[in-house]
Amino acid sequence: IRIEQWIDDAVHAGAKILVGGRRNGTSLEPTLLADVPLAARILRDEAFGPVVSITPFDSLDSAFAAVNDSDFGLQTGVFTRDIQTAFRAHRDLEVGGVIIGDVPSYRADQMPYGGMKESGIGREGVRS
């Protein structure tokens, strides 16, 4: 219900639902959003639900600034073929983990896991 409300709020603010967005009992369909305003809660808070948004940026600088302009920072996924972009993401993004070429839900038990800012209270797993 919480995520459904956040989606509805984003739609009222101008976002478009491309796929999903409906709740069936206690389950929410996987949802793809576009044109989500950067101030929308679904982008600003940690949803922990089946929601993805597509947000185009004119430059890498503006994309990285948007990631860092958040109270949260668990993980981020960066899709690139440019090794310098990958290194820059690792260096400049204020998140607990940068995953290159995959979604930010990756976790390996042999690696430390955790976020920065308001994302969690530290690390779990092996010591970093």
C-alpha positions as CSV (number, residue, x, y, z in Angstrom):
1,I,0.0,0.0,0.0
2,R,2.9,2.4,0.8
3,I,4.6,1.9,-2.5
4,E,1.3,2.1,-4.4
5,Q,0.7,5.5,-2.7
6,W,4.2,6.7,-3.7
7,I,3.5,5.6,-7.3
8,D,0.2,7.5,-7.3
9,D,1.9,10.6,-5.8
10,A,4.5,10.5,-8.6
11,V,1.8,10.1,-11.3
12,H,-0.1,13.1,-9.9
13,A,3.2,15.0,-10.1
14,G,3.6,14.1,-13.8
15,A,5.2,10.6,-13.9
16,K,3.9,8.0,-16.4
17,I,3.4,4.4,-15.6
18,L,4.8,2.4,-18.5
19,V,4.2,-1.1,-17.1
20,G,2.5,-2.4,-13.9
21,G,1.5,-0.2,-11.1
22,R,-1.5,-2.2,-9.9
23,R,-1.9,-4.0,-6.6
24,N,-3.4,-7.4,-6.4
25,G,-4.2,-8.1,-2.7
26,T,-0.9,-7.7,-1.0
27,S,1.2,-7.9,-4.2
28,L,2.3,-5.0,-6.3
29,E,3.0,-5.6,-10.0
30,P,6.5,-4.8,-11.1
31,T,6.3,-1.2,-12.2
32,L,8.3,0.9,-14.6
33,L,7.9,4.7,-14.4
34,A,9.1,7.5,-16.7
35,D,9.1,11.3,-16.3
36,V,9.3,11.0,-12.5
37,P,10.0,14.5,-11.0
38,L,13.3,14.4,-9.1
39,A,11.4,15.6,-5.9
40,A,9.1,12.6,-6.0
41,R,9.2,10.3,-2.9
42,I,9.5,7.2,-5.1
43,L,12.9,8.6,-6.2
44,R,13.9,10.3,-3.0
45,D,13.3,7.5,-0.4
46,E,14.1,3.8,-0.3
47,A,11.1,2.1,-1.8
48,F,12.2,-1.5,-1.3
49,G,9.5,-2.5,-3.8
50,P,9.2,-3.7,-7.4
51,V,9.6,-0.2,-8.9
52,V,12.1,1.1,-11.4
53,S,12.2,4.5,-13.0
54,I,13.8,5.7,-16.2
55,T,15.4,9.2,-15.7
56,P,17.4,10.6,-18.6
57,F,20.2,13.0,-17.9
58,D,22.1,15.3,-20.3
59,S,25.5,14.5,-18.7
60,L,27.3,12.1,-16.4
61,D,27.8,15.1,-14.0
62,S,24.1,15.7,-13.7
63,A,23.3,12.0,-13.2
64,F,25.9,11.5,-10.5
65,A,24.7,14.8,-8.8
66,A,21.2,13.4,-8.7
67,V,22.4,10.1,-7.2
68,N,24.3,12.0,-4.5
69,D,21.4,14.4,-3.8
70,S,19.7,11.9,-1.6
71,D,19.5,11.2,2.1
72,F,20.1,7.5,1.1
73,G,22.9,5.6,-0.5
74,L,22.6,1.8,-0.4
75,Q,23.9,0.7,-3.8
76,T,23.8,1.9,-7.4
77,G,24.1,0.1,-10.7
78,V,26.1,1.7,-13.5
79,F,25.9,0.4,-17.1
80,T,28.9,1.4,-19.1
81,R,31.6,0.1,-21.4
82,D,34.0,2.9,-20.3
83,I,36.4,1.9,-17.6
84,Q,37.0,5.5,-16.6
85,T,33.3,6.0,-16.0
86,A,33.3,2.9,-13.8
87,F,36.2,4.2,-11.8
88,R,34.6,7.6,-11.5
89,A,31.4,6.1,-10.3
90,H,33.2,4.1,-7.6
91,R,35.1,7.3,-6.6
92,D,32.4,9.9,-6.7
93,L,29.1,8.2,-5.9
94,E,28.1,8.4,-2.2
95,V,26.7,4.9,-1.9
96,G,27.7,1.7,-0.1
97,G,28.3,-0.2,-3.3
98,V,28.7,0.5,-7.0
99,I,27.8,-2.4,-9.2
100,I,29.1,-2.1,-12.8
101,G,27.0,-3.7,-15.5
102,D,24.3,-5.1,-13.3
103,V,21.4,-4.0,-11.1
104,P,22.1,-2.7,-7.6
105,S,20.6,-5.6,-5.9
106,Y,23.7,-7.7,-6.2
107,R,25.1,-9.1,-3.0
108,A,27.8,-11.7,-2.3
109,D,28.2,-13.1,1.2
110,Q,32.0,-12.9,0.9
111,M,31.8,-9.1,0.4
112,P,30.9,-6.4,2.9
113,Y,27.4,-5.1,2.3
114,G,25.7,-1.9,3.5
115,G,24.9,1.7,2.7
116,M,25.9,5.2,3.4
117,K,23.9,8.2,4.8
118,E,20.5,7.0,6.0
119,S,20.8,3.6,4.3
120,G,21.4,1.3,7.2
121,I,23.6,1.4,10.3
122,G,26.9,0.2,8.9
123,R,28.2,-2.9,7.2
124,E,27.4,-6.6,7.4
125,G,29.3,-9.6,6.2
126,V,33.0,-9.8,6.2
127,R,35.0,-6.8,7.4
128,S,35.8,-4.2,4.8
